[in-house]
């Protein structure tokens, strides 16, 4: 999502082209933000290893909020995927996330420029190890 771009920009600014690929970069911390009275469905606070935090708030009407206000919108599609559309300056980033099985996540990102043409695209899949539940004790 946006955090990856911020980390890449930070690496470019410091001249460290291998920073994104460094296996010692750390973990993201994700905290659930509770729903607020009114239209808020809740949100997420995502903190990168460098301490940079980003807030994402989900509104009932489909608005996606950041700490600076409205940053785009979200939508759940009939196929069960979640799409986040984030606008920043002249660019629009569309990220779609599918959970096709309990242990398989698919994600695609397309960035469109001001002229509407695609500028960047990526796709990834993630497979998690799922442990069988422990047998129930009698």
N, C-alpha and C positions, 0 to 999 in steps of 0.2 A: 504494500500500500504506500502511502505517502512517506512513512518512516524510512523505507528503503531509499527513496530518492534523496531524503535529507542526509542519510548516512553517506550515500555516494557523493553528494555535493560537498560534505565535510571532508571526505577523503581527497577529493580533487583539490580543495582549497589548501590542504596541507601537503599536497604532492604525494600522498600515499595511495598509489593506484591499487595496491594489494589489500587494503584495509577491509574491503567488503568480503574478500575471499579468505580472510584470516580465520582459522578455526577457533581462535581464542577470543573471539569478540564478545562472548557473554550471552546472556539470555534476555529476552523481553519480559517485562513484568506487566501483567494485565490484571486490572482490578475492575470489578463490576460496580457501576454507579447506580444506586437505586432509582426507581421511577419517582418522579415528583408529581404532586397534585396538578391536574390539568392535562395537557397533551403529551407530556414526556413519558416515554416508555422505558426510560433508563438509559444507560450508556456504558462506555468503557473508558478507562484511563490507561493508556499504553505508555510504558516508560522504557526507553532504549537503554542499553548498557552504559552509554555516556551520560545518563541522567536526564536527557531530553524527554519531556512528557508531552503527550498529545491527548486531548479529550475528544471523544466522539459521543454525541448525544443523538438518540433516535426519537423523533417526534411521531405521533400517531398519523399525521398526514403525509408522512414520507420524507420530511425534511431531515437533513443530516447536519448537525450543529458541531462546531468546533469552539474553542475558547474565544475565537474572534467573531463568532456569530455563525450565520448560515454558510456552509461550505459546499453544499450539494444536496443530493437526495438519495434515498435507499428504496429498494423494492424487492419483495419476495415474488419470484416467478412461479408459475404452475408446476415447473419441473423440480421445485424445491430449492432452487438456487437463490442466493442473495446477491443482488447487484448494488454496488456503491458507485455513485457518480460524483466525482469531486472536481470542482472547478477552481482553477488558480490562474489568475491573469488571463492570458490568451488560450490556455490549455484546458482540456477536459479529459479526465482520467476515468475510464470505466473498468471497474474490477468486478468480476463475477466469481463466486465461490460455490462449489457444489460438494456435498457430502454424499457420494454415490453408494458407499457401504460404511459400516461403523468404523472401519479403519482406513478409508480412502477419501482423501480430500483433493479436489481439482480446483485450480485457480487460474484465471486468465486476466490479463490487464492490457488495455489498449489506450494509448494516449493520442488524442487528436489535437492538432494545432488550430490556430485561429481561422484558417481557411477550411476547416472540417476534414482535412486529409489526415490519415494515420501517420504518426511520427515514430511511434515505438509500440512494440507488442511483445508480450511474454506469456508463457504458459508453464505451469509446473504442477506436479502431482506429489502428494505426500502420503506415504504408507506408514501407519503406526502399528506397533506390535500390540495386539490385544490379548490379554491374558484371560484364560478361562476362569470363571468364578470358582472360588474354593468350595469344595463339597460341604453341604450343610451337615452340621453335627447332629447326631440323634440324641 
